Amino acid sequence: MASRPHPASSKITRLRAQTRAIHWVNGVVLCLFGLSLGALAVASALPQKRQLEEKRLELARIEEKEREVIAVKEDSRASYEALREDPEYLEMHARDRLNLHLPDEKIYRPERAR
């Protein structure tokens, strides 16, 4: 006749099976918790990354404007220095801008479209 399992050993087997199932569920829950924390960290960093990119674009625009202003300033400074120190440039500027000319000199100018 076949022997029946002892009630204590069947209870132990059942408890071991439950323990394995609980360990497996705990592992799955822990993995899901870790994934959710990682997703939360990434999601919280996205707006900051977008703001950083916007600030970089704004900085690039401001630097471009600054370069344009510096170029105009340097051009004005060079024109001023040339007017002060270069008689030929001063004469050319006077003839062009102030419509001055030497005596007995005829000047022909085409009309500019305005």
ABEGO torsion letter per residue (X at the ends): XBBBBBAAAAAAAAAAAAAAAAAAAAAAAAAAAAAAAAAAAAAAAAAAAAAAAAAAAAAAAAAAAAAAAAAAAAAAAAAAAAAAABAAAAAAAAAAAAGBBBBGBBBBBBBBBX
